[in-house]
């Protein structure tokens, strides 16, 4: 694929020089369209600095040895749309029939609070399988709490497990796809290929550092639309490290930024007193507006929090704003 070669040349042969935002959007369209994780691909390219043939081999290995011609055609079409090139939108099948799954109450919560809880977002057996995959990947025992602190294969609360059938099944859940399609107003979307998460309880003086409230986008205004999602793989009460955010902040972000003292760093402001944990059952998903300050909460429960990160977005998401 031409876009894979461009990505390889940019990161390996050109030593990671600044990337044009449109091309970076096209790179993500290629990776996500192929079902490749952004973090796992960049880690491989930066650490191994492979030849292009070796990179192609790694891609095929990730995808079971072969990629269907129809999928390649869909990816190339998504890359073209990411570049703003005209053409028909293909029937990619991500949100079949585009049936609304969010009712009036959920949409009101979305408008007012900037987040929504999609109940029964993924099948129970797929969530159980995904949770089991995380336990096995981490090499720890769900029945022996003393092993839960052995998080050597994690990256903070993130688990660098991407390629797993249960993870892929959850990504392709029709309810999840339909919810994002409903919020975006289109089903011409790409699903991210992201990691899992493991946040064990804080016990006996042991603490796991969790990210403070933060934004995953630049705060240069105006903010483009940017939606994120977290799927609970196990029952997650509010005290069990649940996702937390500042409800409604998307409605006052602009005025809040304007009211900061000159030179103040918005990311250094303490908004924790306003943060609310969002509880959910296994299979529930929290989708939130990227303008909300958000993060995991300390786990003061009795079980770990196991999650999977999933989001859908249009192919043409190029962002040329500077970072603030």
N, C-alpha and C positions, 0 to 999 in steps of 0.2 A: 504494500500500500504506500502511495506517495507520501501521505502525511506521517506515517511511521518513520520513513527515511528522513523526512525533514526534522522530526523530533530528535532522532538519533544524531543527526548531523549537528543540530543546535547544541545538544547537551554534551556530546562526546567529542566531536571534532572542533566545535567552536568554543569549548570550555565554558558553556553556560552563559554566554553573553546575553544582555537584556533581550527579551522576546517581545515582539509586537503583540499587543493585546488580542488582536483579531486572530493571529496565528496561534496564540496560546489557547484561545477558545476553540479553534479547530483541532489542536492537539488533544484537548479534553474530549471533544466529540469523538475523535478516533479511539482514544483509550476506553472511554465508557461504552462506546458502541461495540467494542470488542469484548467488553466484560473484564477489562484490566483495571487494577487499582492504581490510582495516581501515586500514592506513597510507595507501593511496591515497585512500580515501574521506575520512578525516579531513583529509588534506592539501588536498584539493579544497575541502572545506567551510570550513576555516579560512582558506585563502589567497584564495579567490574570493568567499566570502560570497554565494552565488548566491540567486536567488529559488527557490522550490520548483519552479516549472516548469523552470528551468534545471537544477536538481539532477536532476529526473526525466529530462530530456534527456541529461544526462551519464551516468546509469545505463544508459539504453537504448543510448547510443553504446558504452559499455563492453561491452555484451552483443550487439553486432551489429545493433542496431536493434529487437529484439523479444524479449519474454520470454513463454514459453508459459504459458497459463492453468493447466495442470497444475502447473508449477513454482511459480507464485504460490500455488496452493492448498497445496502442500507447505511453502512458506515460512511461510505464515500459521499452519499447524498447528504448525510448529516454534516459532514465536513464542509460541503459546498454551502449549506445553509448557514453554518457558523461564520463563513466568510461573507455572508450577505448576498451570495449569488442566487439569482432567481431560479425557480424550478418548482415542479409539483411536489407537494408534501407526500411522502410515501405512506402506505398503510403499514406501520411498524408493529401494530398489535399490542402496544403497551397498555392501553386503556380501552379494551374492547367495548364498543357501543357507548363509551363515555357516560355511563349511568351515574347520576349524582349519588354520592354516599354520605354527604354532609347535609344535615337538615338545618332548619331555620335556627334552632338553638345553637348548633355548632358554628354556623356562619356568623351569628351575632357575637359569639365569644371570639371568633377570629377577628372581626372588625374592631371590637372594643378592646380586647386584651392582646391581640397579636399572636395568639397561639390557639390550637384546637387539639383535642384528644380524639383520635379516631379509634373507636372501640372495635375489637375483633379485627384488627388490621391484617393480621396474618394467622394462618391455621395453627392450632395448638401443637400439633405434632411437629410442624416445621420449627416452631419456637423451641420446643424441647430438644430437637435435633441440633439446632444452632447453639443452644446453651451447652449441650453435651460436647459439641465440637470445641467450644472455648475451654471447658474443663480439661479436655484431652490435650489440646494444644498447649495449655499452660502447664500440663503435667502435675496437676494438683487434684486432691480428692474432695468432692463435694460433701463428704460425710466426716471429714477430719479438719476441723477449724484451724488447727495449728498449721496446716499446709497453705491456708489461704493467704498468708503473708509472703509466700514465696512467689513473688511477682517478677521474677527475673526475665521472663519472656514477654513482659508487657512494656509499654512505653507510657509510663504514668498510669492513667486509667484506660489507655487505649491498648487493644490487643491486635497485633499486626497479622491477624488472620483474615484473609480476603477470599481466597479461592476454596469454597466449600459448597457442596450441593445444597445444604440447608440454607446457607446464606443467600445463594442465588435464588432459591425458591421464594424466600421472603422478599427479595428485591422485586420479583415478578408477581407479587401478590396483586390480583386485580383490584382489590379494595384500596391498596396503597396507591397504585397507579391512578385510579379513578379520583381519589381525593386530591392528589396533586394536580391532575388535569382540571378538576373543578376550580381549584384555587387560582391556577394560572389562566384558566379560560381557554385552554387548548390541550389536545392530547399529543401534539408534536413535541415530545419531551424525551430526554435521555435520563436514564437512571444511573446514579453514581455507583461505583464499585468500591465500597468503603469497608472500614474495619469493624471489629467488635469492641466491646468495652467490659472491663471487670473492675469493680470498686468494692473491696472487701470492708467489713465492719472495722471501726476503730475500737480496739479492745486492748486492755492491759497496758495502756500507755503507748501503744503502737499507733502511728498515724501515717496515712498515705496522702501525699500532697495531691490535691485536686486543683484544677484550674480555677482561678478567681473568676468572678463575673467578667465577661469579655464580649467582644464582637469579632466575628470572623471575616469582616469586610472593612474596607477603609471608611472613615467617618467624614470624608470630604463630601459635602452636599452638592447636588441631590443624590441620595442613595438609590441605586437601582433596586428593583424588586429582587429579593433573594430569600428563598425559603429553605429551611433545614428540617431534618426529621430524626427522631430517635425511637427505636422499637424496643419495648420492654420484652425480654425473653423469659423473664420470671416475674411473679408478683412483686411489685415494688411500692410499698407504702412510703409515705412522705419522708419518714425518718431513715429510710434505707438507701440513702444516697441518691434520691430521686433527682431528675432534671429540675433545675430551678431557673426562673427568669423574673424580670420585672414587668408585670403585666401592664399593657397600655403604653409602654415607653415609646413605641413607634409613633404614637400620636403627639408626643412632646419632645422628641429627640432634637428637632431643629431649634426650638426655643430654649431647651436645656443647653445646647452647645453655645448659643448666642449669649447666654447668661453667665458662662464661665469667665473667671477673671482672665485678663490678657496673658497669654503665654501658658495658661494652665493645660495640663495634659488630660484630655477627657478619659483616657484609659487608666489614669491613676486615681480617679474619683471612687470613693467607697459608696456603692449603692446596695450593699448587702442587706441593709435594714428593710429595703423595699422588696427584696427577692422572695418569691413564693415557690415552694417545691410542688411539683405536679405529680401526684401519685397515679399509678395505673396497675392493671392486672397484666399477666402474661398475655402477649398478643396485642396489647394496646400500643398506640403510637402517638407521640407528641410531635406535631408539626408546628414550627414557629417562624415568625417573620424575622429575618436576619437583622433587623434594626433593634431587636430586643437585646439588652445585656443578659447573658445567660451563662450557665455552667452547671457542673455537677455539684451536689451538696455533700457535705461530710456524711459518711454512712454511720449512723448511730443505732442501726438495727442489729439484727442477729444473723442475717444472711447477706452474702455479697449481692451487689447489683450487677446483673448481666444484661447487656444491651447490644443492639446492632444499629449502626448509623446508615440511614438510607435517605436519599433525596432525589427528586426529579427536577430537571430544569430544561428550558429550551436550548437548542444547540447554539443559538446566536447570543451568547452572554458575555461578549467582549467588554472589558472594563478598563478604561485607560486613565482612571483617576490615580493621583498620587496617594501614598499611604499616609494616613493620619491616625 
